[in-house]
Amino acid sequence: MQIMKWSRAEFSPKEVKINVLIDNESGKEIQILMAKDSIMKEHKAPFAIHVQVLSGKIWFEVENKKLELNALDMISLAPNVPHSLAGIEDSIIRLSLSKFDSIQRVSAVLKKP
């Protein structure tokens, strides 16, 4: 048994950080720390994902629609749906991935030019 401290966060100006909190046989839970004005450029996941804002506010662009997501809002996407997101405020985000998805893929999104 392990308690996950989702609220632990150290933001860096205009940066996105990821922390793997769970990686086991049932799936992966990733904490994304999205500072105000930081951006994750358009990308897609090979499996379904769930994105929940735990604190703060972001915009989430999918299917040519820019949605504003506030604390406790959640969006689910089918596999291979292009999307991007950015911090309107410093935000803590929960990203739930399939057990078949990879942490390396998520890290690579942060390195996109």
C-alpha positions in Angstrom: 0.0 0.0 0.0 1.2 3.5 -0.9 -0.4 6.9 -0.5 0.0 9.2 -3.5 0.5 12.9 -2.7 -1.1 14.5 -5.8 -0.9 18.0 -4.2 2.9 18.0 -3.9 4.0 20.4 -6.6 6.9 22.6 -7.4 6.2 24.6 -10.5 8.9 26.2 -12.8 7.9 29.2 -14.9 6.4 28.2 -18.2 7.5 24.5 -17.8 5.7 21.2 -17.8 6.9 18.4 -15.5 5.7 14.8 -15.3 5.9 12.5 -12.3 5.0 8.9 -12.5 3.0 8.1 -9.4 1.7 4.6 -10.3 3.1 2.1 -12.9 1.7 -1.4 -12.4 -0.1 -4.2 -14.0 -3.4 -2.3 -14.1 -2.3 1.0 -15.6 -0.3 4.2 -15.2 -1.1 7.4 -13.3 1.0 10.4 -14.1 1.0 13.8 -12.3 1.5 16.6 -14.8 2.6 19.9 -13.3 1.6 22.5 -15.9 2.9 26.0 -15.0 0.9 29.1 -16.2 1.6 29.7 -19.9 3.3 26.3 -20.5 2.2 24.2 -23.5 2.1 20.6 -24.5 2.0 20.8 -28.4 -0.3 18.6 -30.4 0.2 14.9 -29.9 -1.9 11.7 -29.7 -1.9 8.5 -27.6 -2.0 5.0 -29.0 -4.5 4.0 -26.3 -7.4 5.7 -24.6 -6.5 8.3 -22.0 -8.2 10.2 -19.2 -7.1 13.7 -18.2 -8.4 15.3 -15.0 -7.5 18.8 -13.7 -7.0 18.4 -10.0 -6.2 22.1 -9.3 -5.8 25.2 -11.5 -7.2 25.8 -15.0 -6.0 24.7 -18.5 -7.2 24.9 -22.0 -7.5 21.6 -23.9 -7.8 21.6 -27.7 -9.3 18.6 -29.4 -11.2 18.4 -32.7 -10.6 22.1 -33.5 -12.3 23.1 -30.2 -10.5 24.8 -27.4 -12.1 23.8 -24.1 -11.4 25.4 -20.7 -11.1 22.8 -18.0 -11.2 23.8 -14.4 -10.4 22.0 -11.2 -12.0 18.5 -11.0 -13.1 18.6 -14.7 -12.1 15.5 -16.7 -11.9 14.6 -20.4 -11.6 11.1 -21.9 -10.2 10.5 -25.4 -10.2 7.5 -27.6 -6.9 6.2 -29.1 -5.1 8.4 -31.7 -7.1 11.6 -31.2 -4.8 14.6 -31.7 -4.9 17.1 -28.8 -2.9 19.8 -27.1 -3.1 21.6 -23.8 -1.7 24.6 -21.9 -1.8 26.1 -18.5 -4.0 29.1 -17.9 -3.0 28.9 -14.2 -0.4 26.7 -12.5 -2.2 23.4 -12.6 -1.9 19.8 -11.3 -3.3 17.3 -13.8 -3.9 13.6 -13.5 -3.2 11.6 -16.6 -4.4 8.0 -16.6 -2.9 5.7 -19.2 -3.3 2.1 -20.3 -0.9 -0.4 -18.9 0.3 -0.9 -22.5 1.2 2.8 -23.0 4.7 4.1 -22.2 6.0 6.8 -19.9 8.7 7.4 -22.6 6.0 8.4 -25.1 4.7 11.1 -22.6 8.2 12.4 -22.0 8.8 12.7 -25.7 5.8 15.0 -26.0 7.6 17.5 -23.7 10.6 17.5 -26.1 8.6 18.3 -29.2 10.0 21.4 -30.9 
